Amino acid sequence: MDKKVKNKLDKDANDDNEIMLKTDLMKGTDFTETTIEISANNVLDEMSVFSIFKNLVTIGVAFMLLFSAFNSFTFLQSSLNKEDGLGTSGLASVYGSMVLTNLFITPLTLARFSEKWIIVGSMSTYIVYVITGFYPAWSTVIPGSLIIGFGAAHLWLAVQAYITDIAKRYAIITKTKFQDRVHLFLGIFYAFTYTSNIWGNLISSFVFRRTTVKNTTSDILAVCGPKYCPFKEMNNSIITPPTHKQVYIFTGCCAGMGLLALILMLLSLTNTSSGGHKVTSVFKKLKLVTVHIFTSRNQFLLTFATLLGGLANGFTAGDFTSAYISCPYGIESVGFVMITFGVSQSMFSVIFGKLNQYTGHIPIYIFGFITQMAAYVALLQWTPRVEDYAVVYILAALFGIGGAIHSPLVSALYNVYFSKDRDVALSSFRVISSAGGTIAFGYSSWLCTVYKVYILISLLSVSLITIILLDILHRKDVKRSKCSMK
């Protein structure tokens, strides 16, 4: 068959599939803004189902390795580098750098380079941050934090765009709904990523294990939990630091896992785009993001849930680990408890990612709200005791369920509700989420735990109301759109 004829037939077949998928979407979805925009890149257009899942698994495994290093490293920052709030100040710098990078730098870089090479370059910044563990000081931790903030801003935008693109391609091949494929693919991706809390924390648990059991008195336990205040000298001195040898071994393991992730992406990930797109000026992108945040109805209603994601992650990494684990039970217990968090988050991410196509996102979000609220109320009422050690594992599991619902769901809603302005919307998502992390780690060293929990409870309540309201308004838009089409 003549090559030109074959290419014409293939193009017609893809067009037919796209038209059929668009028709299915109009009939079966509540999201009026959902459209299918297939990349003009031939590599993506020719990807098979096997190739799509091969790349999805490659990204998942690479992120599992990378965040096995990063998450376990960050979970210990508030305990390892507690002097003058160095650890939490570094983490606040990470998220602050992400905000500035999203606004002023990504408009230039994301258009110039392909998603694969942005991901690879961004991963290398995580290794730079982790190796600051060999010499933790203000002169190393803060610059390393600013560097990883630069990389993380690019990493999450690029990986979300990559996964959304292959999900679109898979939706056309299988003639299924785009939003269902996005939820499923993101659920699989986050499931891999969330298992990082298992492997990284397993390593930290063995590295920091002690031969002697910590002698915890009732007087010490009385200042842990909701009454824990990092700025008070007595609270700060309760947490016993590990040896330098243990810290070096742990840092070396984390750096090694990050390097393995980088090599895997270099060798196995298909480059689906070549970059070289039209570059949006910084000021134009800043204007678009600013206008989007302050004028878009959908964005306003998603803002509270997005901000909650950053605050909740910051609380789990910086406050739950220090106030409820390191303070009463020792730093060596952080890894084991956070393994429970990782198992719960990974398992339920897959379950809810699949369940969403049958129930819709509102019932799932309500379940996540109940779970998180129960955990936060328990944090206010419970003061850690030696005989209640199992309770901290239950709380970690509840946090895992809440995270498994919140992060993938909100991320998917951005991809679905703003498919026509995805780049601007995702930039807004990262800006707001990063701002939440900056706030959480920024006040981590200066507020007692009880006040931080009250802030989370308030924001969680508002986010539930706005997510439900957003769904109601979109259902009305769908009905209005169908009436106008008739």
N, C-alpha and C positions, 0 to 999 in steps of 0.2 A: 504494500500500500504506500502511495506517495506520502512523504513525510509531512508536507503541508496539509494534505487532506486529513491525515491522522491527527495532527495538532488541532485542526478545525473541529473534528468530531469530538476530541477530548474537551475542547473549550465549550462546545455546545452541551456536552453531557454535564460539565460542571455548572453551566448556567442553568440547566434544567433542575439540577439538584438544589441550587441556590434558590430558585423561584419556588420550588416545592417546599423547602424549609421555611422560607419567608411566609408562605401561605399557612403552614402548620403553626408558625409562631403567632400569626394574627388570630388564628382560631382558638389556640389553646393557652395563651399566656395572659397574665395580668399586667405585663410590663409593656406599655405602649411605645417606649423608646428603644426597644430591642430591635436591632438590625444586624444583618450579617455582612461584614465587610472583609472579604478575603484578600489577603495580601497579594500584590502582583508578583511577588517573588516566586520563581518557578520551583524552587526547592520545597517550599511550603505547600504549593498547589499539588505537587506530585507525591507528598508523603502518604504512606500506607498506614493502616491501622497498627500494624506491628511497629513501624517506625515511630508513630506518635507515642505509643506506650513505652517504647524503648527510651525515648527522650524524656518522657515524664518520670520514669523510674530512675534514669540517670540524674536528673535534677533532684529527685527525692533523696537518693542515697548520698549525693554530694552535700546537700543541705543537712542531712542527718549527721554526717561527719563534722561539717563546719560548726554546727550549733551544739554538737556534743562538747566541742571545745569552748565555744563562746558562752553558752548558757551556764555550764558548770562553773566557768571562770567568773561570770558576773554574779551568780548566786552567792559567791563567797566574798565579793568585794566589800560589802558592808561589815564583814567580820574580819577579813584578813587585813584590810587597809582602813581601819576604823579611826586612826589618829587624825584629829582635825577634820574628819569627814572626807578624807582623801578618796576612798573608794566610791562613795556616792556622788561626790563632786565630779569625779571622772565620768561616771555614768550620765550625770546631768549634762556634761559637756558633749557626750556622744549624741544625745538627742537634740541638744541645741545646735550642734553642727549639722545634723540632718535637716533641721528646719531651714537653715540658711542655704544649704546646698540645694535643697529642693526648689527654693525660690530663685536663686541667682546663678546656679551652675548647671543643673540638669537640663535647662532649656537649650544650652549649647552642646552638651556632650551626648545626650540621648539621641539627637538627630544625626550626629556625625558617625557614630559607631554602631555596630550590630549588637543585638541583645546578648549573644554569646560572649563577645569580648568585653562587654560592660560587666557581665556577671563574673567572668574570670578576673578582671582587674579589681573589681570590688571585693572579691574573696581574699585577695592578697592583703587588703587593708586590715582584715580581721586577724591575720597572722601577726601583723605589726603590733596590733593592740595587745594580743595575748602575750607576746614576748616581753612586754613591760613588767610581767610578773617576776622576771629575773632580777630586776632592780626597780622596785616600786618607789617612786618619789614624785613630787609635783612636777619636776623637770622631765619626767618620762611619761607618767600616766596621763597628764592633760594633753600633751601633743599627740600621744597615741590615741586618745579618745577623740580628738578633733579629726584625725585621719580616718578612723573607722566610721565616724559620723558621715564623712564625705563618701566613703564606700558604701555604707548601708543605705544611704539615700538612693544611690544608683541601683544597688542590688535588688531592692524590693520592687522598684518600678519596673526594672527590666524583667525580672522573673515573673511578675504578674502579667506583663504584656506577652511574654513568651507562652505561658500556660494558656492564657486566653486565646491566643492565635491558634495553638494546636487544638484547643477545645472547639473552636469554630470549624476548623478543618474536619475534625471527627464528627461534628454535628451534621455537616454536609454529607460525609460519606455514609453515615448511618441513618440519615433522614430523621433526626431527633431534634428536640428543642435545645436551642443554644444555652439558655439559662440553666437547664438541668445538667448539661455537660460541664458548664463552668463550675457549678456547685460540686459535681462529682470529682472533677480533676483537681480542684482546689482542696477538696476533702482528702484525696489521696496524697497530694503534695504535703499538706499540713500533717497528715498522719506520719509520714516519713520524718518530717521535721521535728514533730513532737517527741518521737522516740529518742531524739538526742538527749532529752532530759533523763533517759534511762542510762545510756552508755556513759555520758560524761559524768554524771553524778555517781555512777557505780565506780568509776575510776577515782573520783575525789574521795569517796567513802573509804576505799582501801588504802589510798595514799595517806590520808589524814587519820587513820585509825590509831587508837591509843591502847597501850598495854594496861594502863590503869584507868579505873572508872572514875569519872568526875564526881567529886563529893559536893552535892548540891544541897544546901541547907534551906530551911523554910524562909529565912530572911532574904536569901538571894532570890528565891523563886517569887517572892512578893513583889519584886520590881521588874519581873519579866512579863511577857504578854501585853495586855492593853496598857499597863502602867510603865512600859519600857520607854525611856526617854534618852536617846543617844547623846544629847548634849550634857547630861549629868555625869560627872566623873565616876560615881559608883557604878552606874549602869554600864559605862564604857569599859570599866576594868573587869567586869564579870567574865567576859568572853576571853578564854585562854588561847593565845595564838599558837600555831603549829611551829615546828622547827624550820630553819632555813632550808635544810635538805629536803624536807617534805614539799615545801613550796616550789623548789627547783624541779623536783621530779614531776610534780603536777603540771607546772608550766611547760615543761618539755613534752609531756604527753599531749597537752592541748595544742601546742604548735605543730606536732606531728600529725594530728588528725586534720588540722586545717590544711596542711600541705597535701595530704592524701586527697582531700576534697578538690583542691585546685587541679591536681593531676588528672583526676577522673573527668572533670569538666573539659579540660583541654583535649583529652583523647577520645571522649565518647559522645559529647553533645553535638548535634547537628546544627550548623549555622544556617538559620532560616532567613536571615536578612543580611544585607550588605552594608547597611548604613548609608550615609550620603544623602539623607533626606533633607528637605528644606529646613534650614535652621531658624528657629523662632528667637527673636531678640529677647534679651533678658528682661528688658522693660515691658515688652509686649506680654511675655509669659507672666511676669509679676502682676501686670494689670489684669490678665485673664483669670489668674488664680484668685486675686483679691476680689474681683467682680463676682466670680463664681461663688466664693465663700459667703459673701455678704448679700448677694441678690438671688441666688438659686434657692427655691423653696425646698427642693429635695435635699440639697446640701445642708441647709439649716437644720432640717429634721434628722439628718444623719450625724450632725456635728457632735451631739452629746454622746452617742454610742461610740463614735470614733475617739473622742477625748477619753472616754472611759477605758478603752482598750489600752492606751498608753499609761494611764494612771494605775490601772489594775496590774499590768505587767511590772511597772515600777515598784508597786507595793509588794508583790510576790517575791521579786528578786532582792529588794533592798530592806524590806521591813518584816515580812513574815519569816524570812530566813534568820534574821538577827534576833527579833523580839520573841519569837515562839519556838525557835529551834536552837540556835547557837547559845542564847542566853540561859535557858533552863537545862538543855541536854548536851551542850558542847558542840563545837564546830564540826567534829567528826560525824555528827548525826545529820548534817545538812544534806549530804549526798543521798543517804538512804531514804529520807523523807521525800526529797524531790524526785526520786525514782518513781515513787507512787504517783506523784503529780504528772510525770511524763507518761507513764503507762495509761493513766486515766485519760489524759488529753489525747494521746495517739489513738487509742481504741475508740473513743467516742467521736473523734473527728471523722473517721470513716463511717461510723454508724449514722451520724446525723447528716453527713454529706449525701448518703444514699437515701435516707429517710425523707429528706427535704422535698424530693420530687413527688412524694405521696401525700405529705401533710402540708406543704408550704412552709415558709420560714417563720410565720407568726407563732404557731404552737411550739415550735422548737425554741424560739427566742424566749417565750414565756417560761418554758421549762428551765432554760438557762438562768433566767431572772430569779426564779424560786430557789434554784440551787445556790447561786451566788449570794442571794440575800440571807439564806440560812447559814452560810459559812460566815458572813460578816457579822451577823447577830451573835453567832457562837463565839467569835473572836472578842466581842465586847463583854460577854458574860463569863468566859472561861479564863482562869488564871492557871498556867501550867503547873502541874505537880508531878513528882517522880512516878507515882502510880498511875497517872493519866497519860503515859507516853503514847499509847495507841491513838489518842484523840488527834494528835498532830498529823498522823497519817490519814485519818478520815478527812480532816480539813484540807489536806493537800489533794486528796482525790476529788473533793468538791470543787476546788479551784481548777483542777484539770478539766472537769466536765464543763464548767463555765467558760474556760478558755477555748475548749474544743468547739463550743457553739459560737462564741462571740467573734473571734478573729476571722475564721473562714466565712461566716455568714455576712458580716459587715463588708469584708473585702469583696465578696461576690455581689453584694447589692450595688457597690460602686461600679463594678464592671457591667452590670445589667442596666441600672437606671441611667448611667451616663455613657452608654456605648458610643454615642455620637461625639462626645467630647471626653473620651477616655483619658487622654494624656493630662488634660487640665484637672479632671476629677481625681485621678490617681495622685497627682501632685498635691492637691488639696488634702486628700486622705493622709498622705505621708506627713504633710506639714502639721495637720491637727493632731494626728496620733503621736508624732514626735514631740509636739508641744506638751502633750499629756505626760510623756516620759520625762521630759525636762522638768516639769512642775513636780512630779512625784519624787524624783531623785534630788531636785533642788531643795525641797523642804524636808527631805528624809532625815537630815541630821539636826533639824531645828524644831520639830514637832513631836510630841508624844504620840504613841501608836493609836491611842483611843481617838484622837482628833482626825487622824488619817482615815480610820475606818468610817467615821461619820461622813466624811467627804465622799467616800466611795458609795456608801448607802444612798446618799442624796443624788449623786450623779446616775447611779444605777436605776433609781426610780424614775427620773426624768427621761432617761434613754428608752425605757420600756414604753412610756407614753408616746414619745415621738416616733418610735418605730411602728407602733400600731396606727398612729395617725397618718403616717406616710403611706402605709398599706391601704388604708381607707380612701385616701385621696386618689391614689393610683387606680383603685377599682372604679371610682367615679370617672376618672379620665378614660378608662377603657370603655365604659358604657357610652360615654359621650362620643368617643371616637367611632364606635360601632354604629351609633345612630347617624353620625354624619356620613359614614360610608354608604348607608342605605339610601 
